[in-house]
Amino acid sequence: MSNALNAEDAPQPPKVLSTPLEISGNLRQLQDSHDPLIITFHERTQRFQSYLVDVDRERGTIKLDEMIPRDGERFMLAGEPFRVEGFHEGVRIAWESNGQPTIDESGDNRCYLAPLPDEVVYHQRRNAFRAALKLAQLVDIDLDGEKLKAPIRGKLLDISATGCKLRFDGDITGNLQLGQVYDRFAAALPFGKMTAPVELRYLHFEEKISTTFAGIRFHNMSGLVQRQVERFVYQLQREARRFDKDDL
C-alpha cells in the first residue's frame, strides 16, 4: 500500500509555458478559482499574499490585488524583483516579475498592473488520491505550536499522502500566516490520534458562510505518521470505491 501511494504521489517534471495563450489560460485558472498567490522578493524572507484580479492577453497585462501585509507594495514599487507562486488543484503555477508594476485605482479596489509573464512554470506536484470525508464523518483537528497563542480547532475536509484541507468556524486569517510551519497539527483519526508539523499553503475566509478554509502540507513527518496517513487515505479510498459501486 505504501509503495503504491508513494508512486501515485511522485512529482511530475515541471513544464515551462512560453506562449501568451498558454500563459494567460493557466493564469485565468488562478483568477477564476480565487486561488491565493504567495509573493516573495529575492533579497527578503517575508512572504506576502495577493490574488489575480485580471488577465488581459490582448494587452499583455495582469492585475494583482493589494498585497497582505501592505509592506510588500513598497518593495514592489521600488523595483525589487519578485516571484509569484500559486497552487491550483495540486498544480504549482509560478513566474518571475518581468517589469515594474504600477498602481491601478481605476476600479473599486487598489491593485497592481504588471506585464504578462514571459514564462510560467507549470508543475504537477501531486498525483495522490485526495480523499474527501463525508459531512457526517468529518475529523476533529487542532492546529497548535509556538507560533500560535492558543490552539485553533477545526475539521478535516479531505486528505492525501502529502497534505489536507481544513475548515474553521469564523475568520481566523489574522491568526495564521501563509508559508509558516506549525509544529503541532493533530487529527483524531478513527484508529488513533496523529500529530505532525505542517506548512500552511492556502488560506481563505468565505464571508457568506463565515468559514475559513486552509490547505496544509505535511512537513518532515515521521514514518509512523506517514503510515497512519496512508492507512486513512487507503480506507477512505476503499469506501469511495464501494460507494461508487453501490451507486451503479
Backbone as CSV, one residue per row, in Angstrom:
resi,resn,N_x,N_y,N_z,CA_x,CA_y,CA_z,C_x,C_y,C_z
1,MET,0.837,-1.199,0.000,0.000,0.000,0.000,0.874,1.252,0.000
2,SER,1.921,1.220,0.835,2.788,2.395,0.952,3.461,2.725,-0.365
3,ASN,3.996,1.679,-1.024,4.697,1.920,-2.286,3.757,2.426,-3.364
4,ALA,2.536,1.879,-3.375,1.564,2.314,-4.391,1.218,3.774,-4.205
5,LEU,0.987,4.159,-2.939,0.646,5.564,-2.677,1.804,6.484,-3.016
6,ASN,3.028,6.065,-2.669,4.194,6.896,-2.959,4.395,7.068,-4.452
7,ALA,4.107,5.992,-5.218,4.263,6.075,-6.676,3.251,7.041,-7.263
8,GLU,2.005,6.972,-6.741,0.971,7.891,-7.232,1.330,9.333,-6.915
9,ASP,2.029,9.506,-5.816,2.302,10.846,-5.312,3.597,11.437,-5.874
10,ALA,4.301,10.662,-6.715,5.581,11.131,-7.242,5.374,12.405,-8.050
11,PRO,6.173,13.435,-7.793,6.001,14.689,-8.529,6.332,14.537,-10.005
12,GLN,5.607,15.243,-10.834,5.838,15.232,-12.271,6.853,16.318,-12.627
13,PRO,7.622,16.135,-13.717,8.589,17.180,-14.084,7.875,18.474,-14.454
14,PRO,8.443,19.629,-14.091,7.795,20.905,-14.418,7.852,21.208,-15.910
15,LYS,6.854,21.942,-16.374,6.828,22.418,-17.759,7.004,23.937,-17.735
16,VAL,7.651,24.461,-18.759,7.793,25.911,-18.884,6.884,26.377,-20.021
17,LEU,5.876,27.161,-19.682,4.944,27.708,-20.676,5.495,29.037,-21.174
18,SER,5.512,29.214,-22.499,6.142,30.424,-23.036,5.281,31.186,-24.042
19,THR,4.118,30.631,-24.416,3.260,31.365,-25.352,2.199,32.131,-24.578
20,PRO,1.839,33.344,-25.020,0.817,34.135,-24.319,-0.495,33.384,-24.131
21,LEU,-0.859,32.509,-25.090,-2.110,31.763,-24.998,-2.068,30.785,-23.822
22,GLU,-0.967,30.021,-23.733,-0.812,29.066,-22.627,-0.740,29.788,-21.283
23,ILE,0.062,30.839,-21.252,0.275,31.569,-20.004,-1.026,32.176,-19.495
24,SER,-1.738,32.891,-20.348,-2.980,33.547,-19.922,-4.036,32.511,-19.529
25,GLY,-4.078,31.392,-20.245,-5.053,30.352,-19.928,-4.861,29.785,-18.530
26,ASN,-3.596,29.549,-18.169,-3.322,28.986,-16.846,-3.465,30.023,-15.740
27,LEU,-3.108,31.266,-16.040,-3.279,32.313,-15.031,-4.762,32.562,-14.765
28,ARG,-5.589,32.406,-15.785,-7.036,32.610,-15.595,-7.626,31.561,-14.650
29,GLN,-7.027,30.366,-14.623,-7.497,29.357,-13.669,-7.302,29.845,-12.238
30,LEU,-6.132,30.468,-11.997,-5.875,31.032,-10.665,-6.866,32.146,-10.347
31,GLN,-7.145,32.979,-11.364,-8.071,34.100,-11.172,-9.492,33.598,-10.906
32,ASP,-9.969,32.682,-11.752,-11.358,32.216,-11.638,-11.610,31.465,-10.334
33,SER,-10.603,30.737,-9.860,-10.770,29.963,-8.624,-10.441,30.782,-7.385
34,HIS,-10.007,32.014,-7.589,-9.635,32.890,-6.473,-8.579,32.214,-5.594
35,ASP,-7.617,31.550,-6.263,-6.536,30.884,-5.536,-5.558,31.926,-5.008
36,PRO,-5.151,31.820,-3.750,-4.219,32.809,-3.198,-2.835,32.681,-3.827
37,LEU,-2.152,33.801,-3.976,-0.793,33.845,-4.505,0.177,34.212,-3.390
38,ILE,1.340,33.606,-3.420,2.408,33.961,-2.488,3.451,34.754,-3.269
39,ILE,3.756,35.961,-2.806,4.754,36.815,-3.457,5.977,36.893,-2.557
40,THR,7.143,36.615,-3.134,8.394,36.721,-2.381,9.370,37.590,-3.170
41,PHE,10.114,38.408,-2.452,11.145,39.248,-3.063,12.501,38.571,-2.887
42,HIS,13.346,38.676,-3.916,14.574,37.886,-3.983,15.486,38.063,-2.784
43,GLU,15.572,39.258,-2.261,16.507,39.515,-1.165,15.825,39.514,0.206
44,ARG,14.576,39.047,0.278,13.834,39.107,1.542,13.188,37.760,1.853
45,THR,13.017,37.497,3.145,12.432,36.218,3.559,10.925,36.304,3.778
46,GLN,10.397,37.509,3.970,8.966,37.666,4.256,8.123,37.275,3.043
47,ARG,6.962,36.691,3.304,6.033,36.306,2.241,4.797,37.207,2.287
48,PHE,4.247,37.473,1.113,3.071,38.333,1.015,1.990,37.591,0.224
49,GLN,0.737,37.899,0.521,-0.369,37.259,-0.181,-1.075,38.239,-1.102
50,SER,-1.508,37.733,-2.245,-2.277,38.539,-3.192,-3.174,37.602,-3.994
51,TYR,-3.908,38.166,-4.934,-4.767,37.386,-5.824,-4.674,37.984,-7.229
52,LEU,-4.917,37.163,-8.228,-5.023,37.667,-9.601,-6.437,38.191,-9.797
53,VAL,-6.559,39.450,-10.215,-7.895,40.012,-10.426,-8.199,40.247,-11.907
54,ASP,-7.163,40.169,-12.761,-7.418,40.333,-14.195,-6.240,39.783,-14.993
55,VAL,-6.557,39.123,-16.104,-5.548,38.652,-17.066,-6.002,39.117,-18.444
56,ASP,-5.204,39.953,-19.091,-5.574,40.514,-20.396,-4.502,40.136,-21.417
57,ARG,-4.790,39.082,-22.184,-3.793,38.593,-23.155,-3.576,39.597,-24.276
58,GLU,-4.647,40.257,-24.704,-4.530,41.209,-25.818,-3.600,42.373,-25.454
59,ARG,-3.738,42.876,-24.251,-2.891,43.993,-23.822,-1.573,43.528,-23.213
60,GLY,-1.476,42.228,-22.953,-0.252,41.695,-22.363,-0.043,42.145,-20.944
61,THR,-1.147,42.187,-20.154,-1.051,42.666,-18.766,-1.796,41.732,-17.815
62,ILE,-1.428,41.820,-16.546,-2.173,41.170,-15.472,-2.373,42.197,-14.362
63,LYS,-3.367,41.954,-13.510,-3.573,42.805,-12.337,-3.541,41.940,-11.090
64,LEU,-2.742,42.382,-10.110,-2.644,41.707,-8.827,-3.369,42.537,-7.769
65,ASP,-4.066,41.849,-6.875,-4.778,42.527,-5.797,-3.774,43.098,-4.790
66,GLU,-4.242,44.050,-3.992,-3.392,44.682,-2.992,-2.765,43.631,-2.076
67,MET,-1.468,43.780,-1.804,-0.742,42.783,-1.038,-1.069,42.823,0.455
68,ILE,-0.996,41.647,1.069,-1.153,41.494,2.518,0.104,40.777,3.038
69,PRO,0.839,41.372,4.000,0.709,42.733,4.515,1.062,43.784,3.455
70,ARG,0.652,44.994,3.699,0.801,46.086,2.737,2.269,46.470,2.499
71,ASP,3.181,46.080,3.436,4.603,46.440,3.285,5.169,46.054,1.925
72,GLY,4.659,44.937,1.379,5.206,44.435,0.124,5.079,45.416,-1.019
73,GLU,4.083,46.291,-0.953,3.883,47.258,-2.027,5.095,48.171,-2.185
74,ARG,5.680,48.546,-1.045,6.843,49.441,-1.071,8.010,48.785,-1.828
75,PHE,8.235,47.504,-1.576,9.329,46.801,-2.248,9.047,46.663,-3.751
76,MET,7.783,46.373,-4.073,7.396,46.193,-5.473,7.575,47.489,-6.264
77,LEU,7.114,48.604,-5.694,7.181,49.879,-6.408,8.604,50.446,-6.445
78,ALA,9.474,49.898,-5.583,10.891,50.311,-5.611,11.660,49.557,-6.691
79,GLY,10.964,48.649,-7.384,11.600,47.932,-8.491,12.306,46.652,-8.093
80,GLU,12.069,46.178,-6.851,12.712,44.929,-6.431,12.085,43.747,-7.180
81,PRO,12.916,42.866,-7.772,12.363,41.703,-8.477,11.662,40.755,-7.504
82,PHE,10.609,40.106,-7.978,9.839,39.226,-7.094,9.349,38.011,-7.863
83,ARG,8.978,37.001,-7.111,8.417,35.771,-7.666,6.981,35.610,-7.167
84,VAL,6.112,35.121,-8.057,4.716,34.869,-7.700,4.465,33.367,-7.817
85,GLU,3.777,32.808,-6.824,3.535,31.367,-6.804,2.114,31.100,-6.351
86,GLY,1.408,30.269,-7.111,0.058,29.874,-6.740,-0.134,28.386,-6.958
87,PHE,-1.168,27.832,-6.333,-1.466,26.407,-6.493,-2.917,26.258,-6.917
88,HIS,-3.121,25.467,-7.975,-4.474,25.219,-8.461,-4.661,23.721,-8.659
89,GLU,-5.485,23.114,-7.792,-5.791,21.680,-7.865,-4.516,20.838,-7.936
90,GLY,-3.566,21.131,-7.054,-2.341,20.344,-6.987,-1.255,20.758,-7.952
91,VAL,-1.529,21.764,-8.793,-0.543,22.231,-9.765,0.085,23.534,-9.265
92,ARG,1.398,23.575,-9.246,2.098,24.806,-8.870,2.286,25.654,-10.119
93,ILE,1.842,26.904,-10.080,1.967,27.838,-11.200,2.761,29.032,-10.691
94,ALA,3.960,29.249,-11.254,4.859,30.277,-10.697,5.524,31.054,-11.826
95,TRP,5.864,32.309,-11.522,6.557,33.128,-12.513,7.363,34.217,-11.827
96,GLU,8.321,34.761,-12.569,9.149,35.865,-12.085,8.617,37.175,-12.670
97,SER,8.778,38.257,-11.918,8.369,39.565,-12.432,9.235,39.928,-13.636
98,ASN,8.623,40.563,-14.617,9.399,40.973,-15.805,9.117,42.436,-16.142
99,GLY,9.099,43.255,-15.128,8.839,44.684,-15.311,8.223,45.238,-14.052
100,GLN,8.405,46.515,-13.825,7.914,47.120,-12.594,6.419,47.412,-12.689
101,PRO,5.617,46.887,-11.764,4.178,47.160,-11.789,3.878,48.617,-11.438
102,THR,2.684,49.036,-11.796,2.205,50.370,-11.424,0.893,50.212,-10.663
103,ILE,0.560,51.196,-9.854,-0.689,51.142,-9.082,-1.864,51.502,-9.988
104,ASP,-2.919,50.708,-9.908,-4.139,50.957,-10.679,-5.288,51.130,-9.689
105,GLU,-5.879,52.326,-9.672,-7.004,52.597,-8.768,-8.268,52.929,-9.566
106,SER,-8.322,52.430,-10.818,-9.455,52.751,-11.683,-10.713,51.983,-11.291
107,GLY,-10.554,50.829,-10.634,-11.721,50.038,-10.233,-12.116,50.308,-8.797
108,ASP,-12.849,49.355,-8.222,-13.315,49.512,-6.837,-12.175,49.343,-5.844
109,ASN,-11.192,48.507,-6.201,-10.105,48.206,-5.269,-8.756,48.597,-5.862
110,ARG,-7.831,48.923,-5.006,-6.465,49.239,-5.391,-5.770,47.949,-5.835
111,CYS,-5.109,47.973,-6.981,-4.391,46.793,-7.446,-3.137,47.211,-8.213
112,TYR,-2.358,46.228,-8.646,-1.085,46.482,-9.330,-1.161,45.950,-10.761
113,LEU,-0.889,46.835,-11.707,-0.878,46.475,-13.128,0.537,46.083,-13.518
114,ALA,0.701,44.862,-14.029,2.034,44.352,-14.360,2.015,43.687,-15.735
115,PRO,3.177,43.573,-16.391,3.217,42.884,-17.683,2.899,41.402,-17.525
116,LEU,2.276,40.830,-18.558,2.050,39.389,-18.589,3.413,38.688,-18.536
117,PRO,3.583,37.650,-17.717,4.899,36.997,-17.627,5.372,36.464,-18.978
118,ASP,6.687,36.465,-19.175,7.264,35.882,-20.390,7.222,34.365,-20.335
119,GLU,7.406,33.830,-19.127,7.397,32.385,-18.922,6.671,32.062,-17.618
120,VAL,6.006,30.910,-17.604,5.336,30.426,-16.396,5.733,28.970,-16.187
121,VAL,6.132,28.644,-14.968,6.448,27.254,-14.628,5.155,26.572,-14.176
122,TYR,4.840,25.462,-14.837,3.636,24.685,-14.548,4.100,23.336,-14.018
123,HIS,3.835,23.063,-12.739,4.413,21.876,-12.114,3.333,21.081,-11.390
124,GLN,3.036,19.899,-11.933,2.083,18.992,-11.279,2.794,18.361,-10.101
125,ARG,2.563,18.920,-8.893,3.301,18.473,-7.709,2.678,17.225,-7.075
126,ARG,1.381,17.043,-7.260,0.706,15.974,-6.535,-0.216,15.192,-7.464
127,ASN,0.010,13.875,-7.509,-0.902,12.996,-8.220,-1.658,12.094,-7.256
128,ALA,-1.439,12.290,-5.947,-2.018,11.388,-4.958,-3.538,11.487,-4.946
129,PHE,-4.150,10.351,-4.641,-5.598,10.332,-4.443,-5.925,11.251,-3.273
130,ARG,-6.811,12.199,-3.481,-7.214,13.112,-2.397,-8.601,12.693,-1.955
131,ALA,-8.686,12.159,-0.745,-9.926,11.571,-0.262,-10.748,12.599,0.498
132,ALA,-11.988,12.784,0.069,-12.899,13.708,0.751,-13.687,12.953,1.809
133,LEU,-13.901,13.601,2.949,-14.677,12.982,4.024,-16.142,13.386,3.891
134,LYS,-17.038,12.469,4.249,-18.462,12.796,4.257,-18.740,13.753,5.415
135,LEU,-19.725,14.616,5.245,-20.014,15.642,6.250,-20.267,15.042,7.634
136,ALA,-20.869,13.862,7.674,-21.185,13.243,8.959,-19.947,12.619,9.606
137,GLN,-18.849,12.504,8.829,-17.658,11.822,9.341,-16.444,12.745,9.433
138,LEU,-16.661,14.057,9.445,-15.532,14.984,9.483,-14.710,14.780,10.756
139,VAL,-13.399,14.789,10.590,-12.481,14.515,11.685,-12.123,15.822,12.399
140,ASP,-12.116,15.785,13.734,-11.699,16.951,14.524,-10.190,17.133,14.434
141,ILE,-9.743,18.389,14.289,-8.309,18.673,14.242,-7.986,19.846,15.171
142,ASP,-6.728,19.893,15.579,-6.193,21.016,16.351,-4.929,21.500,15.670
143,LEU,-4.805,22.798,15.502,-3.587,23.406,14.980,-2.951,24.197,16.122
144,ASP,-1.692,23.854,16.445,-1.060,24.454,17.607,0.441,24.560,17.354
145,GLY,1.126,25.239,18.262,2.577,25.373,18.140,3.059,26.684,18.724
146,GLU,4.348,26.870,18.679,4.956,28.067,19.259,4.502,29.350,18.561
147,LYS,4.106,29.260,17.301,3.708,30.444,16.540,2.266,30.873,16.813
148,LEU,1.550,30.093,17.642,0.150,30.408,17.932,-0.038,30.677,19.421
149,LYS,-0.875,31.650,19.753,-1.145,31.971,21.156,-2.002,30.890,21.806
150,ALA,-2.878,30.274,21.017,-3.764,29.230,21.538,-4.094,28.266,20.396
151,PRO,-4.416,27.013,20.716,-4.778,26.052,19.661,-6.020,26.524,18.897
152,ILE,-6.056,26.203,17.616,-7.225,26.520,16.793,-7.881,25.205,16.394
153,ARG,-9.158,25.058,16.727,-9.865,23.806,16.451,-10.677,23.927,15.172
154,GLY,-10.681,22.847,14.387,-11.418,22.843,13.140,-11.780,21.434,12.716
155,LYS,-12.087,21.282,11.433,-12.482,19.986,10.873,-11.619,19.660,9.657
156,LEU,-11.361,18.380,9.472,-10.621,17.884,8.310,-11.618,17.609,7.186
157,LEU,-11.420,18.258,6.025,-12.348,18.083,4.896,-11.891,17.011,3.924
158,ASP,-10.581,17.017,3.609,-10.043,15.966,2.747,-8.571,15.773,3.078
159,ILE,-8.007,14.663,2.571,-6.627,14.328,2.919,-5.985,13.526,1.803
160,SER,-4.692,13.754,1.590,-3.904,12.944,0.673,-2.618,12.566,1.391
161,ALA,-1.741,11.847,0.721,-0.478,11.431,1.335,0.415,12.628,1.656
162,THR,0.145,13.796,1.037,1.038,14.949,1.232,0.436,16.092,2.036
163,GLY,-0.888,16.095,2.204,-1.487,17.224,2.910,-2.984,17.086,3.031
164,CYS,-3.636,18.147,3.486,-5.089,18.077,3.645,-5.711,19.470,3.638
165,LYS,-7.031,19.483,3.533,-7.796,20.723,3.542,-8.597,20.779,4.843
166,LEU,-8.629,21.962,5.454,-9.256,22.138,6.759,-10.349,23.192,6.703
167,ARG,-11.262,23.119,7.678,-12.337,24.103,7.792,-12.389,24.611,9.227
168,PHE,-12.506,25.938,9.374,-12.596,26.554,10.699,-13.807,27.492,10.731
169,ASP,-14.481,27.549,11.856,-15.596,28.485,12.014,-15.053,29.905,12.173
170,GLY,-15.696,30.866,11.504,-15.320,32.266,11.647,-14.079,32.631,10.850
171,ASP,-13.630,33.860,11.052,-12.466,34.389,10.332,-11.230,34.275,11.224
172,ILE,-10.347,33.322,10.877,-9.113,33.150,11.653,-7.882,33.550,10.834
173,THR,-8.101,34.235,9.718,-6.979,34.561,8.832,-5.948,35.466,9.514
174,GLY,-6.396,36.250,10.506,-5.455,37.119,11.204,-4.526,36.372,12.147
175,ASN,-4.863,35.105,12.455,-4.045,34.315,13.386,-2.990,33.473,12.676
176,LEU,-3.118,33.328,11.359,-2.245,32.420,10.613,-1.490,33.172,9.528
177,GLN,-0.377,32.591,9.097,0.441,33.217,8.061,0.839,32.183,7.016
178,LEU,0.609,32.503,5.749,0.982,31.604,4.660,2.481,31.312,4.691
179,GLY,2.831,30.059,4.414,4.234,29.670,4.383,4.807,29.312,5.738
180,GLN,4.041,29.586,6.805,4.528,29.307,8.162,4.403,27.817,8.484
181,VAL,5.391,27.270,9.178,5.322,25.894,9.655,4.795,25.899,11.091
182,TYR,3.734,25.132,11.323,3.155,24.975,12.664,3.493,23.575,13.148
183,ASP,4.151,23.500,14.307,4.771,22.236,14.680,3.851,21.217,15.338
184,ARG,2.612,21.581,15.631,1.709,20.605,16.242,0.332,20.642,15.571
185,PHE,0.184,19.826,14.548,-1.126,19.592,13.927,-1.584,18.212,14.382
186,ALA,-2.762,18.135,14.984,-3.276,16.860,15.484,-4.637,16.572,14.870
187,ALA,-4.832,15.325,14.434,-6.106,14.903,13.851,-6.563,13.626,14.544
188,ALA,-7.831,13.600,14.945,-8.395,12.439,15.644,-8.880,11.416,14.620
189,LEU,-7.940,10.662,14.054,-8.302,9.646,13.061,-9.055,8.504,13.739
190,PRO,-9.844,7.729,12.993,-10.669,6.666,13.608,-9.856,5.650,14.402
191,PHE,-8.621,5.415,14.034,-7.815,4.384,14.702,-6.729,4.992,15.589
192,GLY,-6.845,6.256,15.901,-5.871,6.872,16.799,-5.491,8.277,16.360
193,LYS,-4.981,9.045,17.303,-4.599,10.429,17.036,-3.259,10.493,16.314
194,MET,-3.170,11.335,15.297,-1.889,11.567,14.602,-1.458,13.003,14.858
195,THR,-0.149,13.199,15.008,0.402,14.533,15.229,1.601,14.735,14.323
196,ALA,1.672,15.898,13.664,2.778,16.163,12.742,2.932,17.670,12.539
197,PRO,4.138,18.120,12.192,4.297,19.520,11.776,3.694,19.711,10.392
198,VAL,3.166,20.905,10.127,2.559,21.183,8.824,2.938,22.587,8.354
199,GLU,2.910,22.777,7.047,3.154,24.091,6.451,1.856,24.613,5.859
200,LEU,1.506,25.852,6.168,0.269,26.448,5.652,0.481,26.912,4.216
201,ARG,-0.292,26.346,3.281,-0.127,26.658,1.857,-1.315,27.421,1.265
202,TYR,-2.441,27.447,1.959,-3.646,28.083,1.407,-4.479,28.607,2.570
203,LEU,-5.060,29.789,2.398,-5.886,30.377,3.459,-6.912,31.304,2.828
204,HIS,-8.196,31.060,3.122,-9.244,31.895,2.522,-10.466,31.932,3.431
205,PHE,-10.959,33.129,3.718,-12.171,33.311,4.513,-13.354,33.529,3.581
206,GLU,-14.373,32.692,3.715,-15.583,32.805,2.898,-16.633,33.530,3.732
207,GLU,-16.803,34.825,3.421,-17.636,35.687,4.259,-19.094,35.232,4.307
208,LYS,-19.612,34.732,3.187,-21.027,34.377,3.111,-21.402,33.309,4.131
209,ILE,-20.467,32.409,4.417,-20.775,31.319,5.361,-19.936,31.422,6.636
210,SER,-19.222,32.554,6.793,-18.391,32.812,7.967,-17.501,31.607,8.301
211,THR,-16.771,31.146,7.285,-15.918,29.963,7.435,-14.562,30.219,6.790
212,THR,-13.499,29.788,7.454,-12.149,29.883,6.894,-11.712,28.508,6.399
213,PHE,-11.183,28.476,5.171,-10.655,27.232,4.611,-9.134,27.341,4.537
214,ALA,-8.454,26.278,4.883,-6.987,26.273,4.869,-6.487,24.997,4.203
215,GLY,-5.368,25.110,3.515,-4.702,23.952,2.938,-3.333,23.810,3.577
216,ILE,-3.001,22.627,4.066,-1.710,22.412,4.716,-0.970,21.268,4.044
217,ARG,0.360,21.336,4.133,1.208,20.266,3.609,1.988,19.681,4.785
218,PHE,2.016,18.361,4.867,2.774,17.728,5.943,4.249,18.072,5.796
219,HIS,4.900,18.328,6.938,6.273,18.832,6.923,7.148,17.918,7.777
220,ASN,8.093,17.235,7.108,9.038,16.359,7.830,8.335,15.399,8.777
221,MET,7.308,14.704,8.298,6.594,13.801,9.198,7.359,12.486,9.344
222,SER,7.160,11.842,10.490,7.856,10.597,10.791,7.258,9.445,9.978
223,GLY,7.978,8.333,9.953,7.487,7.154,9.251,6.192,6.641,9.836
224,LEU,6.063,6.715,11.177,4.843,6.262,11.842,3.644,7.091,11.399
225,VAL,3.805,8.413,11.374,2.704,9.295,10.972,2.368,9.081,9.499
226,GLN,3.391,8.899,8.685,3.159,8.660,7.260,2.320,7.403,7.057
227,ARG,2.600,6.372,7.832,1.820,5.127,7.714,0.383,5.342,8.187
228,GLN,0.215,6.173,9.231,-1.145,6.486,9.702,-1.941,7.201,8.603
229,VAL,-1.303,8.193,7.966,-1.972,8.960,6.908,-2.312,8.049,5.737
230,GLU,-1.352,7.232,5.328,-1.579,6.338,4.189,-2.706,5.343,4.488
231,ARG,-2.739,4.854,5.719,-3.809,3.921,6.109,-5.165,4.590,6.025
232,PHE,-5.258,5.833,6.501,-6.530,6.550,6.485,-6.959,6.876,5.048
233,VAL,-6.006,7.332,4.222,-6.318,7.627,2.817,-6.800,6.363,2.112
234,TYR,-6.110,5.253,2.368,-6.475,3.980,1.736,-7.883,3.554,2.168
235,GLN,-8.189,3.746,3.460,-9.511,3.399,3.983,-10.598,4.234,3.304
236,LEU,-10.367,5.546,3.173,-11.343,6.420,2.523,-11.485,6.094,1.044
237,GLN,-10.360,5.712,0.434,-10.378,5.353,-0.990,-11.254,4.110,-1.212
238,ARG,-11.100,3.138,-0.332,-11.909,1.916,-0.460,-13.387,2.219,-0.256
239,GLU,-13.686,3.076,0.727,-15.084,3.445,0.983,-15.690,4.173,-0.212
240,ALA,-14.875,5.059,-0.833,-15.358,5.816,-2.000,-15.657,4.869,-3.165
241,ARG,-14.773,3.903,-3.360,-14.993,2.932,-4.456,-16.214,2.083,-4.191
242,ARG,-16.394,1.678,-2.924,-17.563,0.854,-2.588,-18.839,1.657,-2.787
243,PHE,-18.797,2.936,-2.427,-19.959,3.819,-2.608,-20.293,3.957,-4.088
244,ASP,-19.238,4.106,-4.924,-19.459,4.225,-6.378,-20.105,2.959,-6.935
245,LYS,-19.646,1.789,-6.465,-20.209,0.519,-6.949,-21.666,0.399,-6.547
246,ASP,-21.970,0.768,-5.272,-23.365,0.724,-4.806,-24.247,1.640,-5.629
247,ASP,-23.688,2.783,-6.037,-24.427,3.769,-6.835,-24.790,3.203,-8.188
248,LEU,-23.847,2.414,-8.759,-24.094,1.827,-10.072,-25.152,0.726,-9.984
